[in-house]
Amino acid sequence: MMTLVLVVSAVVSYLMGGLNGAILASRLFHHEDIREKGSGNPGFTNYKRVYGNGIVTWLVMIFDVVKTMFVVAITAWVMGAYFDQWQFGAQFSGLCAMLGHCFPVWYRFKGGKAFMAGFATIWFVDWRMTLLAMALFLIVLFTSRYMSVASCSAALFCPIVLPFFGVDNIWVELLAIAGAMLIILRHHENFAKLLRGEESKFSLKSKKV
């Protein structure tokens, strides 16, 4: 029974995770593909740089968070109610959604970097860890102004501190490590730009270019 739940969760989470807010919004409102603009990444940061700081930009971020929360919450509830494994269910579903966001079948496997999906996932694993990760993210972002550095710092932080909050399920920890590594690997181009001094800085006041 658990195997069936996990298989269904993996498929649904992957497919839902593959629905990309930036791609959908760029096509709907601008008749363009965000992957052909700016850095080419179909995510919130690139969408904001290309199309400005309007309400649609923030809806892109909200969409990518909510789509992940939806499938993660259902899987966590089912796994908790029937198998007492809600944290495992949340982390498993979240990782599948992250993979869908990165490699979406809907868009020829060309997707984003999964930070928002990862952020949505960790709320269901441990809210205390999430608050600390959010604080670290904001500190790094507003001191360095590099979204990539802030995102990867917060992602790496989670599996490191997770055991300190009483999570003793090795599979939850391994899935958390896998999620963090996925986010970091998806940012490899950003780190190459950092080394060359070409990485763009994040600003809440950025205008359309």
C-alpha positions as CSV (number, residue, x, y, z in Angstrom):
1,M,0.0,0.0,0.0
2,M,2.8,2.5,0.9
3,T,4.5,1.7,-2.4
4,L,1.4,2.5,-4.3
5,V,1.0,5.8,-2.4
6,L,4.6,6.8,-3.2
7,V,4.4,5.9,-6.8
8,V,1.2,8.0,-7.3
9,S,2.8,10.8,-5.3
10,A,6.0,10.7,-7.4
11,V,4.1,11.0,-10.7
12,V,1.6,13.6,-9.5
13,S,4.3,15.7,-7.7
14,Y,6.6,15.5,-10.7
15,L,3.9,16.6,-13.1
16,M,2.6,19.4,-10.9
17,G,6.1,20.5,-10.2
18,G,6.7,20.8,-13.9
19,L,4.1,23.5,-14.3
20,N,6.2,26.7,-14.4
21,G,4.8,30.0,-13.4
22,A,7.4,32.1,-15.3
23,I,6.9,30.2,-18.5
24,L,3.1,30.3,-18.3
25,A,3.1,34.0,-17.5
26,S,5.6,35.0,-20.1
27,R,3.6,33.2,-22.8
28,L,0.2,34.4,-21.6
29,F,1.0,38.1,-20.9
30,H,4.0,38.8,-23.2
31,H,3.7,36.1,-25.9
32,E,7.3,35.2,-25.3
33,D,9.3,32.4,-23.7
34,I,11.2,33.6,-20.6
35,R,13.8,30.9,-21.4
36,E,14.8,33.1,-24.4
37,K,15.1,36.3,-22.3
38,G,17.7,37.5,-19.8
39,S,19.6,34.7,-18.2
40,G,17.3,32.1,-19.8
41,N,16.2,30.7,-16.4
42,P,12.4,30.3,-16.1
43,G,12.2,31.5,-12.5
44,F,11.1,34.4,-10.4
45,T,14.4,36.3,-10.4
46,N,14.9,36.3,-14.2
47,Y,11.2,37.0,-14.7
48,K,11.5,40.0,-12.4
49,R,14.6,41.3,-14.2
50,V,13.1,40.9,-17.6
51,Y,9.5,42.1,-17.0
52,G,9.8,44.3,-14.0
53,N,8.3,44.4,-10.5
54,G,4.6,44.2,-11.2
55,I,1.9,42.0,-9.6
56,V,2.3,39.2,-12.2
57,T,6.0,38.8,-11.2
58,W,5.0,38.1,-7.6
59,L,2.2,35.8,-8.7
60,V,4.9,33.8,-10.6
61,M,6.6,33.2,-7.2
62,I,3.4,32.4,-5.4
63,F,2.4,30.0,-8.1
64,D,5.6,28.0,-7.9
65,V,5.3,27.8,-4.1
66,V,1.6,26.9,-4.0
67,K,1.8,24.2,-6.6
68,T,4.4,22.4,-4.6
69,M,2.6,22.9,-1.3
70,F,-0.5,21.4,-2.7
71,V,1.1,18.0,-3.6
72,V,3.4,18.0,-0.6
73,A,0.5,18.6,1.8
74,I,-1.6,15.8,0.4
75,T,1.3,13.3,0.5
76,A,2.3,14.3,4.0
77,W,-1.2,13.9,5.2
78,V,-1.7,10.5,3.6
79,M,1.7,9.2,4.7
80,G,1.1,10.5,8.2
81,A,-2.5,9.2,8.6
82,Y,-1.8,5.7,7.4
83,F,1.9,5.0,7.9
84,D,3.0,7.6,10.5
85,Q,5.6,8.9,8.0
86,W,4.5,12.4,7.3
87,Q,8.0,14.0,7.2
88,F,9.2,11.3,4.8
89,G,6.1,11.8,2.7
90,A,6.6,15.5,2.6
91,Q,10.3,15.3,1.7
92,F,9.7,12.6,-0.9
93,S,6.9,14.5,-2.6
94,G,8.8,17.7,-2.5
95,L,11.9,16.2,-4.1
96,C,9.8,14.8,-6.9
97,A,8.2,18.3,-7.4
98,M,11.6,19.8,-7.5
99,L,12.7,17.4,-10.1
100,G,9.6,18.2,-12.1
101,H,10.4,21.9,-11.8
102,C,14.0,21.4,-13.0
103,F,13.2,18.9,-15.8
104,P,9.6,19.4,-16.8
105,V,8.1,17.0,-19.4
106,W,5.7,19.9,-20.3
107,Y,8.6,22.1,-21.6
108,R,11.0,19.6,-23.2
109,F,12.8,19.1,-19.8
110,K,14.0,22.7,-19.7
111,G,13.0,24.1,-16.3
112,G,14.1,26.2,-13.4
113,K,16.3,25.8,-10.4
114,A,13.8,24.6,-7.8
115,F,14.5,26.9,-4.9
116,M,10.9,28.0,-4.5
117,A,9.8,24.3,-4.7
118,G,12.4,23.4,-2.1
119,F,11.2,26.3,0.1
120,A,7.6,25.2,-0.1
121,T,8.7,21.6,0.8
122,I,10.6,22.3,4.0
123,W,7.6,24.0,5.7
124,F,6.0,20.5,5.9
125,V,9.2,18.8,7.1
126,D,10.0,21.1,10.1
127,W,8.7,24.7,10.5
128,R,11.5,25.6,12.9
129,M,14.2,24.6,10.4
130,T,12.3,26.7,7.8
131,L,12.2,29.8,9.9
132,L,16.0,29.6,10.5
133,A,16.6,28.9,6.8
134,M,14.5,31.9,5.9
135,A,16.4,34.1,8.2
136,L,19.7,32.9,6.8
137,F,18.4,33.4,3.2
138,L,17.4,37.0,4.0
139,I,20.6,37.9,5.7
140,V,22.7,36.5,2.9
141,L,20.5,38.1,0.2
142,F,20.5,41.6,1.7
143,T,24.2,41.5,2.5
144,S,25.5,40.0,-0.7
145,R,22.6,40.9,-3.0
146,Y,23.2,37.6,-4.8
147,M,20.0,35.5,-5.0
148,S,22.1,32.4,-6.1
149,V,24.3,32.6,-3.0
150,A,21.4,33.2,-0.7
151,S,19.4,30.3,-2.2
152,C,22.2,27.8,-2.0
153,S,23.2,28.9,1.5
154,A,19.6,28.3,2.7
155,A,19.4,25.0,0.8
156,L,22.6,23.7,2.3
157,F,21.7,24.8,5.8
158,C,18.5,22.6,6.0
159,P,20.0,19.1,5.9
160,I,22.8,20.2,8.3
161,V,20.4,21.3,11.0
162,L,17.6,18.9,10.4
163,P,18.9,16.2,12.8
164,F,19.0,18.8,15.6
165,F,15.2,19.0,15.5
166,G,14.7,15.4,16.3
167,V,14.4,14.0,12.8
168,D,15.9,10.5,13.1
169,N,14.6,9.0,9.9
170,I,17.6,8.5,7.7
171,W,15.5,8.6,4.5
172,V,14.2,12.1,5.4
173,E,17.8,13.3,5.9
174,L,19.0,11.6,2.6
175,L,16.1,13.2,0.6
176,A,16.9,16.6,2.2
177,I,20.5,16.3,1.2
178,A,19.4,15.3,-2.4
179,G,17.2,18.3,-2.6
180,A,19.9,20.7,-1.4
181,M,22.4,19.2,-3.8
182,L,19.9,19.6,-6.7
183,I,19.4,23.3,-5.9
184,I,23.2,23.9,-5.7
185,L,24.0,22.0,-8.9
186,R,21.2,23.9,-10.7
187,H,23.0,27.1,-9.8
188,H,26.4,26.1,-11.2
189,E,26.2,28.7,-14.0
190,N,25.6,31.4,-11.4
191,F,28.7,30.5,-9.5
192,A,30.7,30.5,-12.7
193,K,29.4,34.0,-13.3
194,L,30.3,35.0,-9.8
195,L,33.9,33.9,-10.4
196,R,34.0,36.0,-13.6
197,G,32.3,39.0,-11.8
198,E,29.3,38.8,-14.1
199,E,26.6,37.7,-11.7
200,S,23.7,40.1,-11.5
201,K,22.7,41.5,-8.1
202,F,19.1,41.3,-6.8
203,S,17.1,44.4,-6.1
204,L,13.5,44.8,-4.9
205,K,13.5,48.1,-6.9
206,S,14.7,46.7,-10.1
207,K,12.9,47.9,-13.2
208,K,12.0,46.3,-16.5
209,V,14.9,46.1,-18.9
